[in-house]
Amino acid sequence: MNFDRTIEPPLRAIEKIELLPVNKISFANGLTAHIINAGEQDVIKLELVFKAGRMHENAKGIAGAVSQLLRDGTSKRTSKEISETFDFYGASISTQAFIDTSSVTLYTLNKHLSKLLPLLKEVLTDAIFPQRELDTYIQNNKQKLLVNLEKVEFLSQRKFTSALFGENHPIGYTTSEYDLDNLNTDLLKQFYAARFQPQYCTAIISGRVNDETLKLIEEYFGKDLISDKKIASLPTEISPLAGNEFYEFKTDAVQSAIRIGKRFINRRNSDYHKVKVMNMIFGGYFGSRLMSNLREDKGYCYGVYSSIASFVNDAYLCIAAEVNADSTADAVTQINNELNLLCTEKVSAEELKLVKNYIMGTILSDTDGPFNVSEIVKHLVVYDLELNEFQKGITEMMSTTSDDILQLANKYFVPTTMNEVIVGKK
């Protein structure tokens, strides 16, 4: 077939996006599983999401340490043996800790599931956190911390979150050398035994999920009795630092790191989806107003973004950029000018349409395939939202008007309500 390449293909608006079907089941011990059965390859992704994030810590740095050391030895196998077994079957296992949750994710061919689930269960029920591995973890993270303490972007982000939430809040603190030195195997085992339990876990199963797959998962993870071990979590009171402008001079800084923002609304707020559209226009993608101003027009930086970090019970808005040190003052002025512009002038119909199309394209990509859909389902589950919230969110974003954005900007984006952090040179 011949194509006339001088003629552009017609543009078509994305009118509707639907999630792949999601089924929900509960096992005998209360473990809930959300199943996305789709895809052509005989591959499965099993993600176990535990309420075992920073919000549940019994000491600073515990959630991250437990997550990283989970695979580093059981009473039967060493770290090397565990890694070699997963590698032998061409599988991968990853662990991550966040503010609200920790997750353990396994990718494998279905035909190897019966060989790998016993080992995965062993990791989740019999981890011993060897002292040698903990010592290595502490030493490595101390070294990373020393390197990061020389970076203006790290210092500014640390100051920014502590200014909003306080230096001891799970969202506000950055793990220090002191925190690392206080880690010990007893603390890790206490947190692990208390939080990595069925009553705190949700399974997200995606890929080619057949009856045999579910039987195996039920056999190894759906029948265990629930442990009643408990720990006292650290206090989570919010204690913001006094003032709203923070400056840290760094003599040798070539760039200055700017962080501007505030505590914000999270995904559960009724304004959230319309605010996402507003934030996208302002600084949420490469074609945003901030990027056009500070990068394309002024040449102050490589990139500048505005993002909403949303958690189960809180959130923050952060405008972030690393700019030429000599341009710091004007960069802050330009950011505030863009905030004021959003609060005083309506967004044009053309700009709003462009951003909505971009958002729909992004969502279309994010829903391509069962593994991507599993990420959407996971976030809905973490926020205790129903699956229909996905469609409701799209409807809200696509119905956002210029009047909505003007109103929301004056509600949430007023410059005088923001905190400002600069590390480097003014």
C-alpha positions in Angstrom: 0.0 0.0 0.0 1.3 3.5 -0.9 1.0 6.4 1.4 1.1 10.1 0.5 3.5 11.3 3.1 2.9 14.9 2.3 -0.5 14.7 4.0 -0.7 14.7 7.7 -2.8 11.9 9.3 -6.0 13.2 10.8 -6.1 13.9 14.5 -8.7 12.1 16.6 -9.7 13.0 20.1 -9.6 10.2 22.7 -13.2 10.0 23.7 -13.2 7.2 26.3 -10.7 5.1 28.2 -11.7 2.0 30.1 -9.7 -0.1 32.5 -9.3 -3.8 31.8 -11.7 -5.9 33.9 -10.7 -6.2 37.5 -11.9 -9.0 39.8 -11.7 -8.9 43.5 -11.5 -12.0 45.8 -10.8 -12.6 49.5 -8.9 -15.6 50.9 -9.7 -17.5 54.1 -7.2 -15.4 56.2 -8.6 -12.1 55.0 -6.0 -11.4 52.3 -7.7 -9.5 49.5 -6.6 -9.9 45.9 -7.4 -7.8 42.8 -7.0 -9.7 39.6 -6.3 -8.3 36.1 -6.4 -11.3 33.8 -5.2 -10.1 30.4 -2.2 -10.2 28.0 -0.9 -12.6 25.4 2.3 -13.7 27.2 2.3 -16.4 29.9 3.7 -14.0 32.4 2.5 -12.9 35.8 3.1 -10.0 38.1 2.3 -10.6 41.7 2.6 -7.5 43.9 2.0 -7.7 47.6 1.3 -4.3 49.1 1.6 -4.0 52.9 0.6 -1.2 55.2 4.3 -1.0 56.3 5.6 2.3 55.2 7.1 5.2 57.1 3.8 6.1 58.7 4.0 2.8 60.6 7.7 2.9 61.7 8.8 2.1 65.2 12.1 3.9 64.6 13.4 6.3 61.8 14.6 4.5 58.8 13.1 1.1 59.7 10.7 0.8 56.8 13.4 1.4 54.2 15.9 -0.9 55.9 13.4 -3.8 56.2 12.3 -3.4 52.6 15.9 -3.5 51.3 17.1 -6.3 53.6 14.0 -8.5 53.2 15.7 -10.7 50.6 19.1 -10.9 52.3 18.7 -14.1 54.1 16.4 -16.5 55.9 17.0 -19.3 58.4 17.5 -21.7 55.4 19.1 -19.6 52.7 21.6 -16.8 52.3 21.1 -13.7 50.2 23.2 -15.2 47.4 21.1 -18.4 47.3 17.9 -16.5 47.2 19.1 -14.2 44.4 20.5 -17.2 42.4 17.2 -19.1 42.7 15.1 -16.2 41.2 17.7 -15.7 38.5 17.8 -19.4 37.6 14.1 -19.3 36.8 14.4 -16.0 34.9 12.2 -14.2 37.5 12.7 -10.9 39.2 11.8 -9.7 42.7 11.9 -6.2 43.9 11.0 -4.5 47.2 10.2 -0.9 47.9 9.2 1.2 50.9 7.1 4.4 50.6 5.4 6.7 53.0 2.2 4.7 53.5 3.1 1.2 52.2 5.9 -1.3 51.4 5.6 -3.6 48.4 7.1 -6.9 47.2 6.8 -7.6 43.5 7.5 -10.8 41.6 7.6 -11.1 37.8 7.7 -14.7 36.5 6.5 -17.1 33.9 3.4 -19.0 35.1 5.2 -22.3 34.7 7.8 -21.4 37.3 5.3 -20.1 39.9 5.1 -23.3 41.8 8.9 -23.2 42.3 9.1 -19.6 43.3 6.1 -19.0 45.6 7.5 -21.2 48.4 10.7 -19.1 48.3 8.7 -15.9 48.2 6.7 -17.0 51.2 9.9 -17.9 53.0 11.2 -14.4 52.4 8.0 -12.9 53.8 7.8 -15.1 56.8 11.3 -16.2 57.7 13.7 -13.2 57.0 16.4 -13.0 59.6 18.1 -9.7 58.7 21.7 -10.9 59.2 24.0 -8.5 61.0 26.5 -8.6 58.3 24.0 -7.5 55.7 22.7 -4.8 58.0 26.2 -3.5 58.5 26.7 -3.3 54.8 23.4 -1.5 54.3 24.3 1.1 57.0 27.7 1.7 55.5 26.4 2.1 52.0 23.7 4.5 53.0 26.1 6.6 55.1 28.3 6.9 52.0 25.2 7.9 49.8 24.3 10.4 52.4 27.7 12.0 52.4 27.5 12.3 48.6 24.0 13.7 48.7 24.9 16.3 51.4 27.0 18.0 48.7 24.0 18.3 46.3 21.9 21.4 46.4 18.8 19.6 45.2 19.0 17.1 48.0 19.6 19.8 50.7 16.7 21.9 49.4 14.2 19.0 49.2 15.2 17.9 52.8 14.7 21.4 54.1 11.4 21.8 52.1 9.7 18.7 53.5 10.9 19.4 57.1 9.6 23.0 56.8 6.2 21.7 55.9 5.8 18.8 58.2 8.6 19.0 60.8 11.9 17.2 61.1 10.4 14.1 62.9 7.3 13.6 60.7 7.5 10.6 58.3 7.0 12.9 55.3 9.3 15.5 56.8 12.4 13.7 57.9 15.4 12.5 55.9 17.3 9.5 57.3 20.4 10.8 59.0 23.7 9.1 60.0 22.4 9.0 63.6 19.3 7.2 62.4 21.3 4.7 60.5 23.6 4.0 63.5 20.5 3.3 65.6 19.2 0.5 63.3 19.6 -3.0 64.7 18.3 -6.4 63.9 15.8 -6.5 66.8 14.1 -3.3 65.6 13.9 -4.7 62.0 12.5 -8.0 63.2 9.8 -6.3 65.3 8.6 -4.2 62.4 8.7 -7.1 60.0 6.8 -9.4 62.3 4.1 -6.9 63.1 3.5 -5.3 59.7 4.2 -7.9 57.1 1.0 -9.8 57.9 -2.1 -10.8 55.9 -4.4 -8.3 57.6 -2.1 -5.4 56.4 -1.7 -6.8 52.9 -3.4 -6.6 49.5 -2.4 -8.7 46.5 -2.4 -7.2 43.0 -2.2 -10.1 40.4 -1.9 -9.2 36.8 -1.0 -11.0 33.5 -2.2 -14.4 32.4 -4.0 -15.4 35.6 -5.6 -18.8 35.5 -7.2 -21.0 38.1 -4.0 -22.8 38.8 -2.3 -19.5 39.5 -4.9 -18.5 42.0 -4.8 -21.9 43.7 -1.1 -21.6 44.2 -1.3 -18.1 45.5 -4.1 -19.1 47.9 -2.0 -22.1 49.0 1.0 -20.1 50.0 -0.5 -16.7 51.0 -4.3 -17.2 51.6 -4.3 -19.6 54.5 -1.8 -18.4 57.1 -3.1 -17.4 60.5 -2.9 -13.8 61.4 -0.2 -12.8 63.8 -1.3 -10.6 66.7 2.2 -9.0 67.2 2.0 -5.3 67.5 4.5 -2.4 67.7 4.1 1.2 68.8 4.6 3.5 65.7 6.5 6.8 66.1 4.4 9.9 66.7 3.2 11.6 63.5 2.4 15.1 64.7 2.9 17.8 62.2 5.3 20.5 63.5 6.2 22.9 60.6 9.2 25.1 61.0 8.6 28.8 61.8 8.5 31.1 58.9 8.0 30.5 55.2 11.3 31.5 53.6 14.5 29.4 54.1 17.9 30.1 52.6 21.1 28.1 52.9 24.2 29.6 51.4 26.6 27.2 49.6 29.9 28.8 48.7 30.9 26.5 45.8 27.4 26.2 44.3 27.2 26.5 40.5 23.4 26.1 40.7 20.8 27.0 43.2 18.0 24.6 44.1 14.6 26.2 44.5 11.7 24.6 46.2 8.4 26.5 46.5 5.2 24.9 47.7 2.9 24.0 50.6 0.9 21.3 52.3 -1.8 20.4 49.8 -4.9 18.4 49.0 -4.6 14.7 48.3 -6.3 12.3 46.0 -9.4 12.0 48.2 -10.3 15.7 47.9 -13.1 16.6 45.6 -11.0 19.3 43.9 -8.1 17.0 43.2 -8.7 16.1 39.6 -9.5 19.6 38.4 -6.4 20.8 40.3 -4.3 18.2 38.4 -5.4 19.9 35.1 -4.5 23.3 36.5 -1.1 22.1 37.8 -0.4 20.4 34.4 -0.8 23.8 32.7 1.3 25.5 35.3 4.3 23.1 35.5 3.2 19.5 35.2 4.8 18.6 31.8 7.5 19.6 29.3 5.2 22.1 27.6 4.0 23.8 30.7 4.1 27.6 31.4 7.0 27.2 33.9 9.1 25.3 31.3 8.3 27.8 28.6 9.3 30.7 30.8 12.4 29.5 32.8 13.9 27.1 30.3 12.8 28.1 26.8 12.6 31.9 27.2 15.1 32.7 30.0 17.5 29.7 29.7 17.8 29.6 33.5 17.6 25.8 33.9 17.3 22.5 32.2 13.9 21.7 33.7 11.4 23.1 36.2 8.3 21.2 37.3 5.3 21.5 39.6 4.1 18.3 41.2 1.6 17.1 43.8 2.9 14.4 46.1 -0.2 12.7 47.4 -0.3 10.4 50.4 -3.2 8.6 52.2 -3.6 11.3 54.9 -1.7 14.3 53.5 0.0 15.8 50.5 2.2 18.6 49.3 2.7 20.8 46.3 6.3 21.3 45.2 7.6 23.6 42.5 11.2 22.4 41.9 14.1 23.7 39.8 17.9 23.9 39.8 18.9 27.2 38.1 22.1 29.0 37.3 23.2 30.6 40.6 23.3 34.1 39.1 19.7 33.7 38.0 18.2 32.5 41.3 16.4 35.7 42.3 14.8 36.3 39.0 13.8 32.6 38.7 11.9 32.9 41.9 10.3 36.1 40.6 9.3 34.4 37.4 7.7 31.5 39.3 5.7 33.9 41.4 4.7 35.8 38.2 3.3 32.6 36.7 1.4 31.9 39.9 -0.1 35.3 39.9 -1.0 35.0 36.2 -2.9 31.8 36.8 -4.8 33.6 39.6 -5.7 36.7 37.6 -6.2 35.6 34.0 -8.3 32.9 32.5 -6.6 30.0 30.7 -7.4 30.2 26.9 -9.6 27.5 25.4 -6.7 26.5 23.1 -4.2 25.9 25.9 -6.8 24.0 28.0 -7.7 21.8 25.1 -4.0 21.0 24.4 -3.4 20.0 28.1 -6.5 17.9 28.2 -5.4 16.0 25.1 -2.0 15.5 26.6 -3.6 14.1 29.8 -5.8 11.7 27.9 -2.8 10.5 25.9 -0.9 9.9 29.1 -3.8 8.0 30.6 -4.1 5.9 27.5 -0.5 4.9 27.8 -0.8 4.2 31.5 -3.7 1.8 30.9 -1.9 -0.2 28.1 -1.6 -3.8 29.3 -2.3 -5.6 32.6 0.9 -4.6 34.4 0.2 -0.9 33.8 -3.4 -1.3 35.0 -2.1 -3.0 38.1 -0.4 0.2 39.1 -3.6 2.1 38.8 -5.5 -0.5 40.8 -2.8 -0.5 43.4 -3.1 3.3 44.0 -6.9 3.1 44.2 -6.6 0.3 46.8 -4.1 2.2 48.8 -6.4 5.2 49.0 -9.4 3.0 49.7 -11.2 4.1 46.6 -13.6 2.2 44.4 -12.5 1.3 40.9 -15.1 3.6 39.4 -13.1 6.5 40.8 -10.8 6.0 37.8 -13.6 7.0 35.4 -14.9 9.7 37.7 -11.4 11.2 37.7 -11.2 11.3 33.9 -14.7 12.9 33.7 -13.7 15.5 36.3 -10.5 16.4 34.4 -12.2 16.6 31.0 -15.0 18.8 32.3 -12.6 21.3 33.8 -13.3 24.8 32.5 -11.2 28.1 32.4 -13.5 29.4 35.1 -12.8 26.4 37.3 -9.0 26.9 36.9 -9.2 30.6 37.8 -11.3 29.8 40.9 -9.0 26.9 42.0 -5.9 29.0 41.4 -7.1 31.6 43.9 -8.0 28.8 46.3 -4.7 26.9 46.1 -2.0 28.7 44.1 -1.8 32.1 45.8 2.0 33.0 46.0 1.8 34.4 49.5 0.6 31.0 50.9 3.7 29.2 49.7 6.9 28.2 51.5 10.2 29.1 49.7 13.4 27.2 50.1 16.7 28.1 48.3 20.0 26.3 48.7 22.9 27.7 46.8 23.2 31.4 46.1 20.6 34.1 45.8 
